[in-house]
Amino acid sequence: MATICTLFEGSYHFGLAALVNSLFRSGFSGVIYAGYRGELPPWAKARGSASNRLTGASGIEIEFIPLETSIHLSNYKPTFILDVATKYAKDATSIFYFDPDIVVYCRWSVFERWDAAGVALCADVNWIRPNDHPVRHSWRAHFAEYDLILDQRSDVYYNAGFIGVRREHLEFIQTWQQLHATIADRHHLLIDNDGTAVFAVPDQDTLNATTMR
């Protein structure tokens, strides 16, 4: 039994609606946990429900979870995934996170096979980052200061907009959360674009560091 989670605020509710529609078309049925800041989407309010759960077509439900965190929602991903697994969907065997700017084109059965093989990750558009890349050496040095050793080889740079884990692999998300907590500034999606920052894309860089742990 799989469940899905995502995070959004402001106009990203349009992306959430597109994601949900694409999941319906893919054959998914179950609960989608949507963490949000601000107001509920207008299309959710229009249903007139007294609760934060919206029932859609073919067994799909959206559970809206209000958040009070001040950090950028991209940097809240590992925490929210763990909250979904331990507080809201305790019976789920698999948890998939999708950014609210993603649409699904394949059948849902593809995802069920995907996470059966291990943690489901998708390579970034700029997917090559060799194991001896200077940035990876900077990551190793940073985390060594916290007695967190990155001793696994990785040459692929993954996108943090999607991840799927079975419950028995939640330790991967816990490690991601642990590594991410060592970054002082988690209020921004991008730190810089001139190559000087150790973590230019905090959520994505720490996800990739997790694959090296």
Backbone bond lengths (Angstrom), bond angles and torsions (degrees), N, CA, C in turn:
res aa  C-N    CA-C-N  psi(-1)  N-CA   C-N-CA  omega(-1)  CA-C   N-CA-C  phi
1 M - - - 1.465 - - 1.518 108.78 -
2 A 1.308 116.63 116.62 1.456 122.04 -177.29 1.517 110.79 -102.93
3 T 1.331 114.98 151.05 1.450 120.59 171.47 1.518 108.36 -131.71
4 I 1.317 115.55 162.10 1.463 122.07 -175.62 1.517 109.13 -124.12
5 C 1.328 116.59 146.22 1.458 120.13 173.44 1.514 110.37 -137.11
6 T 1.328 115.14 158.10 1.460 122.06 178.68 1.517 108.01 -156.34
7 L 1.330 115.76 169.15 1.466 122.51 179.52 1.516 108.70 -132.31
8 F 1.341 116.22 139.22 1.464 118.07 179.76 1.515 110.28 -155.91
9 E 1.317 115.17 162.65 1.465 123.15 169.91 1.518 107.93 -156.80
10 G 1.324 115.71 159.52 1.457 121.01 177.51 1.519 112.74 58.27
11 S 1.330 115.59 -138.07 1.463 120.77 -174.23 1.523 113.72 -71.62
12 Y 1.324 117.63 -5.11 1.459 119.20 176.78 1.526 112.32 -66.44
13 H 1.335 117.16 -5.23 1.471 118.27 175.77 1.523 110.74 -64.96
14 F 1.349 117.09 -24.74 1.469 119.09 175.28 1.531 110.17 -65.45
15 G 1.323 115.42 -41.15 1.458 119.32 176.92 1.514 112.13 -65.70
16 L 1.334 116.33 -38.04 1.463 120.09 176.12 1.522 110.56 -58.58
17 A 1.332 116.89 -45.93 1.467 120.62 179.98 1.527 110.64 -60.91
18 A 1.334 117.37 -42.40 1.463 120.84 179.01 1.525 110.78 -65.13
19 L 1.328 117.33 -40.35 1.464 121.22 177.59 1.525 110.68 -61.39
20 V 1.333 116.95 -47.20 1.467 120.74 -178.85 1.522 110.36 -62.10
21 N 1.321 117.11 -44.23 1.469 120.26 179.21 1.530 111.04 -60.77
22 S 1.341 116.18 -40.40 1.465 119.18 -179.77 1.531 111.29 -68.72
23 L 1.332 116.71 -34.25 1.466 120.13 177.27 1.524 111.04 -67.49
24 F 1.336 116.04 -37.89 1.467 120.36 175.34 1.528 109.70 -60.28
25 R 1.323 115.26 -45.80 1.462 119.16 -178.85 1.538 111.65 -66.33
26 S 1.324 117.05 -28.58 1.461 120.57 -178.20 1.529 112.29 -76.28
27 G 1.340 116.27 -17.01 1.460 119.99 -179.58 1.514 114.13 104.72
28 F 1.331 117.44 7.98 1.464 119.69 177.86 1.522 110.16 -72.23
29 S 1.327 116.34 142.08 1.455 121.97 169.72 1.522 107.50 -139.17
30 G 1.316 116.14 137.42 1.451 120.88 -177.25 1.513 110.28 147.56
31 V 1.326 116.29 -160.68 1.461 121.74 -175.43 1.524 109.53 -103.13
32 I 1.318 115.26 136.98 1.461 123.11 173.35 1.526 106.86 -111.19
33 Y 1.323 117.40 117.32 1.461 121.89 -179.91 1.521 108.79 -93.71
34 A 1.319 115.57 116.73 1.463 121.76 -175.58 1.520 110.18 -113.06
35 G 1.329 116.91 102.98 1.452 120.74 174.89 1.517 109.66 -78.13
36 Y 1.330 116.93 137.93 1.471 118.50 -175.23 1.520 110.88 -147.33
37 R 1.338 114.67 157.13 1.459 122.80 169.81 1.516 107.79 -117.46
38 G 1.330 115.72 147.94 1.459 119.65 178.77 1.512 112.02 91.78
39 E 1.341 115.02 -140.55 1.460 121.52 -176.55 1.515 111.93 -93.85
40 L 1.330 115.27 153.66 1.461 119.94 170.43 1.525 109.33 -63.78
41 P 1.338 117.79 151.01 1.468 120.09 177.49 1.523 111.20 -59.77
42 P 1.321 118.09 145.94 1.469 120.65 177.87 1.518 112.97 -55.46
43 W 1.338 116.68 -37.48 1.462 119.29 -178.44 1.523 111.51 -70.42
44 A 1.337 117.58 -22.06 1.469 120.01 174.83 1.517 110.52 -80.29
45 K 1.331 116.56 -40.04 1.463 119.94 178.41 1.519 111.24 -64.57
46 A 1.327 116.48 -33.33 1.462 120.70 -175.80 1.515 112.47 -64.84
47 R 1.345 116.70 -20.38 1.469 118.92 179.86 1.519 111.84 -75.24
48 G 1.334 116.53 -15.34 1.459 120.48 174.24 1.508 115.03 71.01
49 S 1.323 118.35 22.76 1.455 121.01 -179.91 1.520 110.31 -77.96
50 A 1.329 116.37 141.67 1.453 120.61 179.34 1.523 111.72 -79.93
51 S 1.338 116.94 -15.85 1.459 120.81 -179.83 1.523 109.89 -105.22
52 N 1.315 115.96 179.72 1.458 121.46 177.99 1.524 111.84 -94.19
53 R 1.324 117.55 12.53 1.466 120.62 178.76 1.519 109.60 -107.56
54 L 1.317 114.16 127.35 1.465 121.54 -178.33 1.524 108.63 -112.35
55 T 1.324 116.99 124.20 1.463 121.60 179.53 1.508 110.16 -94.12
56 G 1.330 115.55 125.87 1.456 120.75 179.86 1.515 111.28 -109.33
57 A 1.318 115.20 -153.18 1.464 120.65 -176.51 1.523 111.41 -86.82
58 S 1.301 115.74 154.53 1.463 124.08 170.10 1.522 113.30 52.24
59 G 1.337 116.46 43.69 1.455 119.32 173.20 1.510 116.07 79.76
60 I 1.327 118.44 11.08 1.462 120.91 177.28 1.526 109.70 -92.96
61 E 1.328 115.65 132.66 1.463 121.83 175.14 1.527 109.09 -128.87
62 I 1.328 115.92 145.46 1.460 121.35 175.98 1.520 108.29 -114.74
63 E 1.313 115.70 122.48 1.462 121.40 175.84 1.529 107.60 -103.78
64 F 1.339 116.28 112.18 1.461 121.39 -179.86 1.530 108.94 -86.44
65 I 1.329 116.13 124.63 1.459 121.74 -176.99 1.528 109.13 -116.82
66 P 1.334 118.67 109.60 1.467 120.56 179.97 1.527 110.73 -68.60
67 L 1.331 115.54 139.64 1.463 121.68 -178.14 1.523 110.12 -119.97
68 E 1.315 116.05 146.30 1.456 121.14 179.75 1.526 112.54 -115.29
69 T 1.307 118.04 3.64 1.456 121.07 -178.79 1.525 111.47 -64.65
70 S 1.322 116.56 147.61 1.463 121.33 179.67 1.520 112.40 -97.10
71 I 1.332 117.98 -10.37 1.457 119.39 -177.80 1.531 109.65 -78.81
72 H 1.328 115.35 161.18 1.456 120.07 178.82 1.527 109.13 -59.31
73 L 1.324 116.77 136.53 1.464 119.46 -175.08 1.525 112.60 -61.83
74 S 1.316 117.97 -28.27 1.469 119.43 175.88 1.518 111.13 -60.76
75 N 1.320 115.88 -33.42 1.456 120.33 -179.60 1.531 112.86 -85.32
76 Y 1.304 116.17 -0.94 1.467 121.96 -179.97 1.539 111.42 -97.04
77 K 1.317 117.48 -2.50 1.462 121.49 -172.55 1.524 114.13 -55.46
78 P 1.340 119.77 -54.40 1.478 117.01 -177.40 1.512 113.01 -60.93
79 T 1.331 117.32 -38.02 1.461 120.25 178.43 1.518 110.88 -62.89
80 F 1.332 117.18 -43.56 1.460 120.49 -177.70 1.522 111.09 -68.85
81 I 1.314 117.35 -40.23 1.468 119.93 177.89 1.528 110.28 -59.81
82 L 1.320 116.62 -43.20 1.464 120.04 178.82 1.518 111.38 -66.96
83 D 1.323 117.52 -38.55 1.465 120.47 176.76 1.523 111.16 -61.88
84 V 1.325 116.33 -43.20 1.465 119.94 178.42 1.528 109.82 -60.73
85 A 1.326 116.65 -43.99 1.462 120.99 -176.56 1.530 112.61 -68.32
86 T 1.339 117.20 -33.41 1.470 119.95 -171.95 1.524 113.75 -104.89
87 K 1.351 118.17 -18.81 1.459 120.27 -176.25 1.529 113.82 -115.17
88 Y 1.330 116.90 -40.09 1.464 120.06 -169.88 1.523 114.14 -106.73
89 A 1.310 117.68 -31.71 1.472 120.72 -176.40 1.522 108.98 -129.77
90 K 1.317 115.88 60.97 1.461 121.28 -174.09 1.522 112.64 -65.37
91 D 1.331 117.78 -22.34 1.457 120.64 -178.48 1.529 112.84 -94.44
92 A 1.317 117.45 -4.88 1.469 120.33 -177.48 1.522 109.99 -69.29
93 T 1.313 115.86 135.75 1.463 120.24 176.90 1.517 111.43 -86.91
94 S 1.346 116.86 -24.19 1.459 121.83 179.70 1.517 109.84 -137.58
95 I 1.336 116.09 143.97 1.465 121.63 176.14 1.518 108.06 -125.74
96 F 1.327 115.51 125.28 1.454 121.34 177.51 1.523 109.52 -114.25
97 Y 1.324 116.41 132.20 1.464 121.06 174.03 1.527 108.87 -106.42
98 F 1.347 116.11 133.06 1.459 122.88 173.72 1.528 108.73 -126.47
99 D 1.324 117.95 134.42 1.460 120.32 168.17 1.527 108.97 -64.24
100 P 1.350 118.23 152.09 1.472 120.57 -178.19 1.524 113.66 -80.83
101 D 1.328 117.07 20.43 1.472 119.56 171.54 1.531 109.88 -120.36
102 I 1.331 115.10 22.13 1.465 121.45 179.72 1.517 109.67 -109.04
103 V 1.319 116.66 143.04 1.468 121.51 168.96 1.523 107.77 -124.15
104 V 1.320 115.48 145.91 1.459 122.26 -176.22 1.520 109.32 -100.61
105 Y 1.329 116.08 128.99 1.462 121.10 -179.79 1.527 112.81 -107.12
106 C 1.337 118.16 -24.77 1.464 120.32 -176.06 1.527 110.87 -91.56
107 R 1.309 116.08 172.44 1.445 121.11 178.17 1.530 109.74 -71.74
108 W 1.327 116.82 149.87 1.450 120.75 -178.65 1.530 111.99 -62.45
109 S 1.300 117.89 -27.02 1.465 121.32 179.56 1.526 111.45 -60.09
110 V 1.327 117.40 -25.80 1.468 120.45 176.95 1.523 110.26 -61.56
111 F 1.330 117.16 -42.26 1.457 121.47 -179.45 1.525 110.80 -68.83
112 E 1.328 116.86 -35.57 1.456 120.31 179.17 1.523 111.10 -64.68
113 R 1.325 117.16 -36.78 1.464 120.66 176.25 1.532 110.42 -73.49
114 W 1.324 116.30 -34.49 1.458 122.12 -173.88 1.532 111.06 -62.49
115 D 1.324 117.57 -53.31 1.455 118.71 -175.57 1.521 112.64 -77.80
116 A 1.340 116.83 -10.13 1.459 119.31 174.49 1.524 110.92 -67.63
117 A 1.336 116.53 -22.37 1.461 121.56 -178.85 1.522 112.50 -90.14
118 G 1.326 117.65 -5.31 1.461 121.58 -177.80 1.518 109.78 138.42
119 V 1.324 116.72 -164.71 1.459 120.65 178.86 1.525 109.19 -63.80
120 A 1.336 116.49 129.39 1.460 121.71 -178.01 1.524 109.48 -90.34
121 L 1.330 115.99 119.30 1.456 122.53 178.93 1.518 109.34 -133.65
122 C 1.327 115.63 157.19 1.459 121.22 -179.67 1.526 108.68 -126.30
123 A 1.325 117.20 130.22 1.457 121.19 -178.74 1.524 111.05 -63.67
124 D 1.313 116.15 144.18 1.452 122.57 177.20 1.523 109.53 -71.81
125 V 1.337 117.14 164.94 1.464 120.38 177.27 1.526 110.27 -61.37
126 N 1.334 116.77 -34.73 1.467 121.61 173.19 1.534 107.40 -100.48
127 W 1.327 115.47 76.58 1.452 120.03 -161.67 1.518 115.10 -90.01
128 I 1.328 118.38 -13.04 1.458 119.52 -177.60 1.528 109.69 -92.74
129 R 1.316 116.84 119.22 1.457 123.00 171.22 1.523 106.50 -144.80
130 P 1.332 116.63 93.95 1.468 121.04 -172.83 1.521 113.06 -56.06
131 N 1.318 114.82 156.94 1.453 121.15 -177.35 1.530 112.48 -59.37
132 D 1.342 117.37 -28.53 1.463 120.27 -179.58 1.522 112.54 -98.89
133 H 1.347 116.72 18.36 1.470 120.69 177.95 1.531 109.48 -62.87
134 P 1.337 118.17 142.23 1.465 120.80 179.85 1.533 114.09 -54.14
135 V 1.335 116.64 -35.59 1.460 119.08 179.56 1.529 110.56 -64.92
136 R 1.318 117.35 -40.61 1.471 119.57 178.37 1.533 110.47 -64.52
137 H 1.316 117.69 -37.14 1.463 120.01 175.90 1.530 110.26 -63.50
138 S 1.339 117.05 -37.12 1.467 120.53 177.20 1.520 110.89 -65.84
139 W 1.331 116.75 -38.53 1.467 119.96 176.94 1.528 110.07 -62.38
140 R 1.334 116.36 -45.70 1.464 119.77 -179.28 1.531 110.99 -58.87
141 A 1.332 115.61 -43.11 1.466 119.49 -179.11 1.525 111.23 -65.93
142 H 1.339 116.25 -40.97 1.464 120.35 -179.92 1.521 111.17 -61.67
143 F 1.317 117.23 -50.69 1.465 120.07 -174.48 1.521 112.27 -74.73
144 A 1.337 117.49 -24.17 1.458 119.69 176.15 1.522 110.95 -62.49
145 E 1.337 116.77 -28.56 1.468 120.53 177.07 1.530 111.30 -65.13
146 Y 1.328 116.97 -20.60 1.466 122.30 178.64 1.529 111.05 -106.27
147 D 1.328 116.50 15.81 1.475 122.90 -177.95 1.520 111.83 58.82
148 L 1.332 115.82 33.55 1.459 122.70 175.94 1.525 107.32 -112.28
149 I 1.313 116.21 106.40 1.463 121.48 -172.37 1.531 110.21 -95.37
150 L 1.320 116.22 127.49 1.468 122.34 176.94 1.524 107.31 -99.42
151 D 1.322 116.75 96.01 1.464 120.76 -173.10 1.523 113.44 -115.92
152 Q 1.334 117.22 10.36 1.467 120.85 177.98 1.524 109.86 -101.08
153 R 1.303 117.19 142.62 1.453 121.83 -179.78 1.523 110.70 -79.08
154 S 1.330 116.60 139.17 1.463 121.84 174.02 1.517 108.99 -150.19
155 D 1.318 116.11 132.35 1.462 121.62 178.23 1.522 112.11 -117.50
156 V 1.334 116.57 -4.12 1.470 121.79 -177.23 1.524 108.91 -105.90
157 Y 1.333 116.18 137.06 1.459 121.89 176.62 1.527 107.60 -103.60
158 Y 1.345 115.68 117.24 1.462 121.69 -172.92 1.523 111.77 -95.77
159 N 1.328 115.07 153.55 1.458 122.17 176.85 1.525 109.43 -88.10
160 A 1.338 116.57 136.31 1.469 120.73 -177.58 1.525 112.75 -88.90
161 G 1.322 118.04 7.94 1.456 120.75 179.69 1.514 114.12 -78.58
162 F 1.338 115.75 -12.32 1.459 120.09 -179.75 1.513 109.37 -146.05
163 I 1.324 116.27 137.35 1.459 121.32 172.00 1.527 108.25 -157.56
164 G 1.308 115.91 142.85 1.458 120.98 176.95 1.515 109.97 -131.27
165 V 1.321 116.94 133.82 1.469 120.68 179.65 1.519 109.99 -137.42
166 R 1.295 115.31 142.26 1.461 120.12 167.23 1.521 108.49 -82.08
167 R 1.304 116.50 158.08 1.463 120.38 -174.54 1.530 111.68 -56.74
168 E 1.321 116.77 -34.66 1.463 119.08 -178.52 1.528 112.48 -71.62
169 H 1.344 116.43 -8.78 1.463 120.04 179.18 1.537 112.36 -109.96
170 L 1.311 117.28 16.42 1.464 120.13 -178.93 1.528 112.89 -63.57
171 E 1.317 117.16 -17.67 1.458 120.14 177.34 1.526 110.66 -59.02
172 F 1.334 116.48 -30.91 1.464 120.02 177.04 1.532 110.52 -61.31
173 I 1.328 117.22 -43.12 1.462 120.96 179.51 1.529 110.51 -69.25
174 Q 1.320 116.65 -37.17 1.465 120.27 177.05 1.527 110.87 -62.18
175 T 1.332 116.28 -39.93 1.466 120.12 177.37 1.521 110.54 -66.48
176 W 1.328 117.01 -41.86 1.466 121.30 176.93 1.533 110.03 -57.48
177 Q 1.318 116.58 -46.19 1.459 120.88 178.71 1.532 110.70 -61.94
178 Q 1.325 116.69 -41.99 1.460 120.97 -179.25 1.529 111.14 -63.61
179 L 1.319 117.08 -45.73 1.463 120.45 179.70 1.530 110.72 -65.30
180 H 1.312 115.61 -41.16 1.461 119.72 -176.90 1.528 111.30 -66.15
181 A 1.326 116.86 -31.07 1.461 120.80 -178.43 1.526 112.46 -66.87
182 T 1.339 117.97 -14.70 1.466 120.30 179.98 1.519 112.64 -82.12
183 I 1.342 116.91 -7.47 1.467 120.39 -179.78 1.519 108.89 -88.41
184 A 1.315 116.00 126.61 1.471 119.95 -174.59 1.516 112.31 -68.14
185 D 1.334 118.19 -45.41 1.458 121.41 -174.18 1.520 110.09 -102.01
186 R 1.330 115.52 102.77 1.469 120.42 -179.83 1.526 111.02 -114.11
187 H 1.319 115.97 23.63 1.458 120.55 -177.67 1.528 112.36 -96.70
188 H 1.324 116.26 1.52 1.457 119.17 -175.77 1.518 111.06 -128.12
189 L 1.320 115.20 148.14 1.461 120.78 174.36 1.523 109.74 -74.37
190 L 1.337 116.81 -44.50 1.459 122.91 179.95 1.522 108.50 -121.78
191 I 1.325 116.55 134.17 1.456 120.62 179.23 1.521 110.75 -87.95
192 D 1.332 117.03 -47.53 1.462 120.67 176.74 1.519 108.75 -157.62
193 N 1.329 115.93 175.66 1.465 119.19 177.78 1.520 110.92 -135.13
194 D 1.345 117.72 20.16 1.460 120.19 -179.51 1.517 112.78 -109.00
195 G 1.332 116.76 7.99 1.453 120.38 174.44 1.507 116.30 83.26
196 T 1.325 118.65 5.91 1.458 120.33 -176.89 1.525 113.26 -92.55
197 A 1.317 118.34 -21.62 1.469 120.77 -177.17 1.521 110.21 -80.31
198 V 1.321 116.20 141.85 1.460 120.75 175.14 1.520 110.04 -65.86
199 F 1.338 116.23 -38.17 1.465 121.60 178.90 1.531 107.98 -123.72
200 A 1.304 116.64 91.07 1.465 121.13 -179.02 1.520 111.22 -76.54
201 V 1.323 117.52 -33.10 1.465 123.57 176.24 1.526 106.29 -124.97
202 P 1.332 117.61 89.08 1.470 120.88 -166.62 1.520 115.47 -51.65
203 D 1.338 118.07 -51.83 1.469 118.90 -175.43 1.520 111.39 -65.13
204 Q 1.315 116.53 -38.79 1.460 121.06 -176.15 1.520 111.29 -76.63
205 D 1.325 116.50 -41.21 1.461 119.72 179.64 1.525 111.33 -64.88
206 T 1.328 116.85 -42.22 1.469 118.63 -179.94 1.534 111.05 -71.24
207 L 1.333 117.59 -30.79 1.468 119.35 173.02 1.524 110.32 -60.70
208 N 1.331 115.40 -44.88 1.472 119.20 -179.49 1.519 111.57 -69.17
209 A 1.332 117.20 -33.77 1.458 119.60 174.27 1.530 110.39 -63.52
210 T 1.331 116.35 -33.54 1.469 120.73 178.80 1.524 111.14 -62.67
211 T 1.328 117.31 -34.52 1.473 119.81 178.07 1.524 111.63 -67.62
212 M 1.333 117.00 -14.18 1.458 122.15 -179.79 1.532 112.48 -97.93
213 R 1.324 116.82 -2.53 1.471 122.04 -173.67 1.534 110.55 -84.60
